[in-house]
C-alpha cells in the first residue's frame, strides 16, 4: 500500500510514475508493427483497446488454496475472490514490450491484493479504491488482435455486476491521463461479463449460502405466495395508511379539476399542491371543479402535531387541521384518494396523525455528487408521502459538496476528482470517476443552491439536517485544508494553521473502511474545532437566509477505526486460517502515534486513545449548543463510549441513527443507546438502506454488505418498535434463519422515528438514485407514519426466530397486498407523471407444460412477451411457447424492466 504522496517536482513525479528505466523502444509502423511514437503507448491503449471485466471465483471453501493465498496476502478473515480484467488490442499496431511509458489505473471497491497470473506487471494500491499496474522490463507487449488477461485476488467477493467500476485509464510518461474510451461511461452493461448463475461458485460465496436466485420461476413462486388484493379497494387506499379511514366507496368525477380554498395556509405551500395537481392534469378553477376547503383549528386537537381530519364527499371536501403541517398532509391524503388514470376521487372520511416525529430520508452526495434538481425532486416526493426529515450527507472521503465562504479549497479541490497525484487541483479519482471532472465524481452546491434547497424543503414541511462526517470519512476536508496550509504557510503561518485538520507529526499507521490511510481528522488539536465552528456558523447563516433556522446538526462520527486492527487479521506470519496476515506495525489505533493526542492523554482529559471518539463528540456538542442549535445527531458508533447523553453532551436533544444490521445485533445496539439517553432513529441497514439490491440477481445493482436484497416488501415489513419480530419473517445475508430478543417495554419511548438511507458508492448518477429510492420510499413512508396491526406489542426478552410463530403473517401478507395494489394500480403512475424513474419490477412467469402463468410484484402493471419480432402484452390467449422472454412495462407505458427468460416447469434465467 502506498503512503500519502508528498509534493513532487516534475522529475520526481516522472520517477514515481515509471520507477524502472523507461527503455525507449523503437517504434515500427504498418501491420503488425508498433504504434506511432508520437501517440505513445498510453494513448494507444486508451484509444484502441477494449476492456472486459469478469468474476472468476466467488465461492471459497475453508482451507482451500484460495483461502491460504488470501491469508498470506492479508485479506480480511482470509476471505477472497478472484476476478479478471481483459485488455484486447483492437487497434492496427502492437503494444510495445518492456517497461513502456504507461501505467494502467483502475477502480475496485474490493481491496485488490495480488496479480496472480503474471509476473511482468506490478500491482500497487494507490489510495481508496484506486489501483495501478506498472509494466516491468520483461513485459512482452501485446500484438494486434491479442488479449491480455489479468487475474486478481481480491478481498471478499463480487456477487453483483455493479461491484465493477467504469473508467479505467492510462497515464503517460508526462503524467497525462487518458481514459480508456471503451470504459468511459457510467453504464457497465458493455464492460462487465454476466456473472454465470448455472453454478453456485459464481453467485454464492460459501457452502452455507441459502439465498434463492431470482429467476422467472422463483419470482413467480414468491409473488404468487404473497397473493394479491382482489377487487378495486385500492382506489380508496391512501399511502401512507391513515390512523382511521372509512371509505364511502363512491367514485367522484374530478376530470374538471380540483380547486383549493386554502384559508390560512401560506401561498407557497398551497402552490406545492397546485403543482402536483397540474402534473396530474387536474388543475381547475371553474364551476365544475371539485372544491376543497381547508381550516386550521388547534382547539379541535389535543397535543397532536401534524394531525388532521378529512371529509371527502360527493360535492367537495373539507380538511380541518391542528397546524400548517396537518393541513398540508390533509391535502396530500386527498390527492391519495385520486385515481389519476380514471380522473376519479373515492369518497372517504379520514382521521389522521403520524406515529413518529422523525420520518426521514438520507442521501449521500459525498461519494458521488447528485444534482440540485434531483434533490428537489426527492423533496417533492417526500412531501407527497409525509416524510419530514431530509438528512443530507455533504462530505466524505471522496468529496466535499457545499461551498463554505472563506474556505475556497473545500470546493475548488475537495469537490473535484481528477488525476493529480499531488492533489493540488483535485482529489484522486475514486469509485469509477476516472481521470476527469466530467461526471458525478465532481460537483458541489453553491451557497445559493443550498439556500434554495432549505427553502424548498421548508415550504414542504421538511427539515434539512446537514451532515459533515468527521472525524473519520473526512479525507476531502483533510486534503483541502492541507492545500490551504501550503498556499498560506509562506506568507502567514498562523493563518495557514488555523483550520489545519492533521497533526503533521502523527506516525500512526491505519487503514480505513474505504482503504485510506490519511483520511481522519485529528480530534486532539484546536484547529480541528476552529474548522468545525467555521462550517457550523456558515451553514447556520445559510439557513437563516432561507428563512428556516438550523435546528439539527449531524456530525457523522462513524467508522473511526483501523480495519487491520480488527479480529479479522493477525500479526504476520499468523497461524489462524480464518485471519489475514498483516504487518504488526500496521495494526495501530488511529491517532496513537500523534504527539498531540499523547499529550491529551497525559493531561488526563481522556483515559486513553480509545476515548477520542467521545471526546470529539463532547467538544462538537458544546459548539453546536453554543451556536443555539438544539439537536445533535450522530451515527451510533460515533457516540458508542458516551454513557449518559444528558450528562456528557451539552446539546438539548441528542439522537443516533442506529444503523447496524439487525442480524448482527442492531436491535441490541438501539436498546443500548436508548438506555444511554439518546433518542433513536431506527436506520437498520438490512431493511432501510436503499443502496442494497432489490433482489438476488447479479444484474441487480446494489452494495450488499448488509443484505443480499431489500425489496419494497421487506422495507414494508419493518417493525421499528419491536425489530426482533423480523427474525420470523426474514433471513440473514446468506439466506439463513436468525434470532433476536425483544427490547424492554420502555424502549419505544426513545424511538424518534425511522429513516431510509441511500449511500452512493455504486450509485453514480441521478437516474440510479431514483431507481434505488423508488418505490421503496413509499414503503418507508408507510412504516414511518402508520403502525400496522401485525406489529406486535412490547414483549421484553421474548425471543423470535423462524420457528417462534408469534407474528400474524397472514395479516402482514394481506396488508402488503392492499399496499401493493394501491402502489401498482395508482401511485406508480403518479411517480411517472412527476418525472420519477422508479424501478420497474421484473416479472415472474412459468411455462407449466404449455400453460403460461404470470405474476407481478405490483398488480396493475402490464407484462409483455417477445414473439420474435416485437413486444406484445400477455393475455389469457398468449401461447406459452411464444413467451420465452418477458418484461414489465411502466405504469405510463414509456419504460420497461429488464427482460428475463421463461423456463418450462421449474427453470428460468
Order of alpha helices (4+ residues) and beta strands (2+ residues): alpha-alpha-beta-alpha-beta-beta-beta-beta-beta-beta-beta-beta-alpha-alpha-beta-beta-alpha-beta-beta-beta-alpha-beta-beta-beta-alpha-beta-beta-beta-alpha-alpha-beta-alpha-alpha-alpha-beta-beta-beta-alpha-alpha-beta-alpha-beta-alpha-beta-alpha-alpha-alpha-beta-beta-alpha-alpha-beta-alpha-alpha-beta-beta-beta-beta-beta-beta
